[in-house]
């Protein structure tokens, strides 16, 4: 006879920023806050860095072959929180993160 696994409620937090230090600091704060409330944490898991490269012409008229390249790197981290309770949610709402960090929270049942 097979055992049925109980579905676990899961909070998935995805952090994005152009600065890797801000993402690491924010993820460390989130993990410390969640661990203090008694919930289980998996992560932070570093996701691949998205690198966007832009080519800009140096001069609008003459030097077509002369261009400068700029890049923007987006660093991402993923944190999964299991067995979250109301206290965990309240602490996450109260948590202040540095500006420049985009946070996305999903509830997966």
N, C-alpha and C positions, 0 to 999 in steps of 0.2 A: 504494500500500500504506500502510495506516495504522500509525502507531507506537502501540504500547501504552504507556500511561503506567504507570510503576511506582507502586504504592500506597505512599504515604508514611505512616510511623507518626507519630502526632500525640498530643501530650499537651495536653489542654485544661484550663486552670486558671480557675476562676470564683471571684472574691472578692466578699464581701458584707459591708457594715457600715453602721451608722447614722451614722458619722462619715466624711465624704468625705476628710478629711486622712489618716486611718488607711489607707483603701483606696489612696490615691495613694502613700503611703509604702511600703506592703507590695508594691504592684505594681512600684515602682521597685527595691526590693530583689530581688525575684524576677527581673526582667529583667537586672539587673547580674550576679546569680549565674549565670544561664543563659548569658549572653554570655561570661562568663569561662571556661566549660567548652567553648565552641566550638560550641554548638548554635545553631540559627536561631530567632529569636523574632519573632512578629507580635503587636503590641499594646503596651500595654494598650488595649483598645477599651472606651470607656465605654458601658454599656448604659443604657436609660432608668431614671430614678429612680422607684421605687414609692412612692407617697404614700398612706398610710392615715389617714383622718380619723375621729376619734371624738368624739361629742357626749355630754357628761356634764351632767346636771341639777345646778344649783347647790343646790337645796333638795329634799329628798325629798317634801315635802308641798304647799306652797303655790304656788310660782312655777314652774309647768309650762313657761311660755314662756321662762324665763330659763335658758339653758344655755351652757356653755363648750365650745369646740371645741379639740381637741388633735390634732396630726398627728405621724406617725412617717414619716421618709423613709429608705428603704433604697437605698444607693448600691451599684452593681455594676460590676465590671470583668472583662473576658475577655482571657486571654492564651493564645496558641497557641504551642507549642514543637515545632519540627520537628527531625528528626535527633538526637534525644536519645540519649545513651549512658549507661553505668552511672555514670560520674562525675557526670553531670548529675542523675541520680536521687539519688545519695548527697548531693550538695550541697543539693538541695531538701529532703531529709529532715532535714538538719542545720540548716537555716535557721530562725531564731526570728522569729516574727511577733508584733506587739503584740496584747495581749488585746482582744477586741471585733471581731476580723476572722474571718469564717467562710470557710474555704477548701475548695473541692471540686475534686478532680483526677480527670479521666477519661482513660483510654487508648483512643484510637480507631485501629484498624488499617486 
